[in-house]
Structure formats: structure tokens, C-alpha cells
């Protein structure tokens, strides 16, 4: 279920997303005996699935990854890379696994879809996630859906649980950034057409640019210190959910409700 993507990818393209997943969702993966992650729509080459397994196992040694692709030829081409903990299957948004995964990563998959289709896809994928378990303190599985540039310098993603959207994360290679609003071109499909006056994401990027400009004196200490200062100022008016440890990575995460499209 779904549409074949262009399939273009590059090694190490999703490193920022993977790093964030390992840091913020690793504890959920460690708490289960057989954590399963899905790399949905990995493309014409399986690099992202191979890398995801390596990065997850650094924080959750029992993790397994299943690459899911809707194009049968890509699944066949990926089979030589299969090994213990890594498999490839034909499928799409239905997620053809016998059990619900604890992570679904869908990077650059919804870019070609209409905005009106996003909510339905999100709902279908969230319904396939491992459920929350309040008794054990588990929030359940995680869907991470977003878009990045060709070499992974700029990336924006939405994190969703079984209950729906939770957060939005902006991540960038700080040395390549002129202003935070440069990330607007990598907004996920749910937000990219909403970057217009009157919409929250437009107001956020406007305020981020202003905070970045005000933090210009910190540039003498490096782009990282300027970013940290800008985010610290931004957090006075916007619900930033992370802290300096993530900001140092060129990231900032906000509650989804603050940026959700109006209407």
C-alpha cells in the first residue's frame, strides 16, 4: 500500500535522525526483549537500513531492523545485505510484519504525496506501532516521519506515538546554516505548505531567525554557541522540549501542538 518513491539515497544521509532516535527512544527499545524497527521506503539501495541497525544496536543491542519497500526489485536487490538482525520485505504502509514494531522510520517517503493524504498515512502507521503500556511505564512505539536534503545536512521530522503526533525536530549541520529558516525547504509534507503568514510554523521560523540574529555576537565562539543561545532565547516563547545536550548537536525539538497547522 503506497506509491513507489524515486528511491534516491546516499550513505549516512539519515545520521541526524538516527542519532536523535537512539538518544530519545533508546530506553523504550531497551525495555523490550525483541525490539523491532522498520525502515519504511529505504529506496533503491539499502544503506539506510544497514546504518539504522548499527546505530540502534549501539544503544539497544537486541534491536532488529526490517527494511520495507513497495518496489519488489529493490527488495530483491537488498537481499545480499540481509544478515542476523536485518531483513528486507516487500510492502508499504500496511507494514507487513507479524507483530507491531517498536519503531517505524519513514524518511523522505511522504514528500511526493498530497498534504491531504498525510493524516491518513500517519493514522495507519501509528495503528501498527507497539501499544503503550502504562503499567510498565512504556509510551509505546514511535513513528518518525520527515524530510532531509540529499546528504543529510538539514532535516525536519515529526515524532508520533500510538496516540498521534508528539513533537517536531529541526536538525542541521550548523556550519552550513545561514539562518534557521533555511530549514523551511525540508519541512515534512504536513507543514511545508503551511509556511505562510498566519500559520504557527511560519511564526516559529520568523522568531527563530530573529533569535539567531540577536545571538550574532556569540558567533565569535562558533556556530554551536550561537545556536544554543538562539534556542535558549526562543524557549522563552515557544515550547521547546529538549535541552542543551541536544542543542549542541544542532537540534531543537518542540511540541507538535505549537506548530500544528490551523484548521
C-alpha positions in Angstrom: 0.0 0.0 0.0 1.5 3.3 -1.2 3.4 4.7 -4.1 6.9 3.9 -5.4 9.3 6.7 -4.5 12.2 7.9 -6.6 14.4 5.7 -4.4 17.4 8.1 -4.4 19.5 7.9 -1.2 23.1 8.3 0.0 25.1 6.6 2.7 24.9 8.5 6.1 22.0 10.6 4.9 19.8 9.9 7.9 22.5 10.1 10.6 20.9 13.1 12.3 17.5 11.4 12.6 19.1 8.1 13.7 21.2 9.9 16.4 18.1 11.5 17.7 16.1 8.2 17.7 18.9 6.4 19.6 19.1 9.2 22.2 15.4 9.8 22.8 13.8 6.3 22.1 16.7 4.0 23.0 15.3 3.5 26.5 12.0 2.2 25.0 13.9 -0.2 22.8 16.0 -1.5 25.6 13.0 -2.3 27.8 11.6 -5.0 25.5 13.2 -8.3 24.8 12.9 -8.2 21.0 12.7 -4.7 19.7 11.8 -4.4 16.0 12.4 -1.3 13.9 11.1 -0.7 10.4 13.0 1.4 7.8 10.0 2.2 5.6 10.8 3.1 1.9 14.5 2.7 2.2 14.9 3.2 -1.6 17.0 1.8 -4.4 19.9 0.9 -2.1 19.7 -0.5 1.5 22.3 1.8 3.1 19.8 3.5 5.5 18.6 0.2 6.8 22.1 -1.1 7.3 23.1 2.1 9.1 19.9 2.1 11.3 20.8 -1.4 12.6 24.3 -0.3 13.5 23.1 2.8 15.3 20.3 1.2 17.2 22.4 -1.7 18.4 24.8 0.8 19.9 22.1 1.7 22.4 19.8 -1.3 22.2 21.9 -4.5 21.4 18.8 -6.7 20.8 17.3 -4.4 18.2 16.3 -5.9 14.8 15.6 -3.9 11.6 13.3 -4.8 8.8 13.6 -2.7 5.6 10.2 -2.4 3.9 9.9 -1.4 0.2 7.0 -1.3 -2.2 9.1 -1.9 -5.2 9.8 -5.6 -5.5 13.1 -5.2 -7.5 14.5 -3.1 -4.7 13.7 -5.8 -2.1 15.4 -8.4 -4.3 18.5 -6.2 -4.7 18.8 -5.7 -1.0 18.8 -9.4 -0.1 22.6 -9.8 -0.3 22.8 -7.3 2.6 20.5 -9.3 4.9 22.1 -10.8 8.0 21.3 -11.5 11.6 19.1 -8.7 12.8 18.5 -7.3 9.3 15.8 -8.4 6.8 14.0 -6.9 3.8 10.4 -7.3 2.9 8.0 -6.2 0.2 5.3 -3.9 1.4 4.1 -0.4 2.2 2.1 1.5 4.7 0.4 -1.7 5.9 3.8 -2.7 7.4 3.8 -6.5 6.6 5.1 -7.8 9.9 3.5 -10.4 12.2 4.0 -8.2 15.2 3.8 -4.5 15.8 7.2 -2.7 15.6 8.6 -0.5 18.3 9.9 2.0 15.7 8.9 3.0 12.2 11.2 5.4 10.4 9.8 6.9 7.2 12.3 9.4 5.8 11.6 11.2 2.5 8.6 8.9 1.9 5.6 11.3 2.0 7.3 14.1 0.1 5.5 13.2 -3.2 2.1 12.8 -1.5 -0.6 15.5 -1.2 -0.9 17.2 2.1 -4.4 15.9 2.5 -3.1 12.3 2.4 -0.7 12.7 5.3 -3.2 12.4 8.2 -4.5 9.1 6.8 -1.0 7.7 6.4 0.0 8.8 9.9 -3.1 7.2 11.4 -2.4 3.9 9.5 1.2 3.8 10.6 0.5 4.8 14.2 -2.0 2.0 14.4 0.7 -0.5 13.6 3.0 0.7 16.4 3.5 -1.4 19.6 0.9 -0.1 22.1 1.6 1.9 25.2 1.8 0.0 28.5 1.1 2.4 31.4 1.8 -0.3 33.9 5.3 -0.7 32.7 5.7 3.0 32.0 6.0 2.5 28.3 4.7 5.1 25.8 4.7 2.5 23.1 6.3 2.5 19.7 7.5 5.6 17.7 6.9 6.7 14.2 9.5 9.2 12.9 8.5 10.9 9.6 10.3 13.7 7.9 12.4 15.0 5.1 16.1 15.9 4.6 18.4 17.1 1.9 20.4 14.8 -0.3 23.4 14.5 2.1 21.6 14.9 5.4 22.8 18.4 6.4 19.2 19.7 7.0 16.4 17.6 8.4 13.0 18.2 9.9 10.9 15.4 11.3 7.7 14.7 13.3 7.7 12.1 16.0 4.4 10.3 16.6 3.3 7.7 19.1 0.3 5.3 19.1 -1.8 8.3 20.2 -0.7 10.6 17.4 1.8 13.5 16.8 4.1 14.4 19.7 7.0 16.6 18.6 8.7 18.3 15.7 12.5 18.4 15.5 14.7 20.7 13.4 18.3 19.4 12.9 21.1 20.9 10.9 24.8 20.9 10.3 25.5 24.3 11.9 28.4 25.2 9.7 26.3 25.2 6.6 23.4 27.3 8.1 22.9 31.0 7.2 19.7 31.3 9.1 17.3 28.9 10.8 14.5 29.5 8.2 16.8 27.8 5.7 15.3 24.6 7.2 11.9 25.6 5.8 12.6 23.7 2.5 12.9 20.5 4.5 9.7 20.7 6.4 7.7 17.5 6.2 4.6 17.4 4.0 2.3 18.1 6.8 4.0 21.5 7.4 5.8 22.6 4.2 2.7 24.2 2.6 1.9 25.9 5.9 4.9 28.1 6.0 2.8 31.2 5.2 1.7 34.2 7.4 -0.9 33.2 9.9 0.4 29.7 10.4 2.3 28.7 13.5 5.3 27.2 11.7 5.8 30.4 9.8 5.7 32.4 13.1 8.1 30.0 14.6 10.7 30.3 11.8 10.3 34.1 11.9 11.0 34.2 15.6 13.9 31.7 15.2 15.5 33.9 12.6 15.1 36.9 15.0 16.7 35.0 17.9 19.5 33.9 15.6 20.2 37.5 14.5 20.2 38.6 18.2 22.7 35.9 19.0 25.1 37.1 16.4 27.7 38.2 19.0 28.0 34.5 20.0 29.2 33.6 16.5 32.7 34.6 17.6 32.6 31.4 19.8 31.4 29.3 16.9 28.1 28.4 15.3 27.2 25.9 18.0 27.3 28.6 20.7 25.2 30.9 18.6 22.6 28.2 18.0 22.4 27.4 21.7 21.9 31.0 22.6 19.3 31.4 20.0 17.3 28.4 21.1 17.6 29.4 24.7 16.0 32.8 23.9 13.4 31.1 21.6 12.4 28.8 24.5 11.0 31.8 26.4 8.1 32.0 23.9 7.9 28.5 22.3 7.5 25.1 24.0 11.0 23.7 23.4 11.0 20.2 24.9 14.8 19.3 24.9 17.8 20.9 26.4 21.4 22.0 25.8 22.7 18.4 25.3 20.5 18.2 22.1 21.0 21.8 21.1 24.7 21.2 20.9 24.0 18.6 18.2 22.4 21.3 16.1 18.9 20.2 17.1 15.8 21.8 18.6 12.5 19.9 19.4 9.1 21.5 20.0 5.7 20.2 21.0 3.7 19.3 17.9 0.7 21.3 19.2 2.7 24.5 18.9 3.4 24.1 15.2 0.3 22.1 14.1 -1.5 23.5 11.1 -4.5 25.6 11.8 -7.8 24.2 10.9 
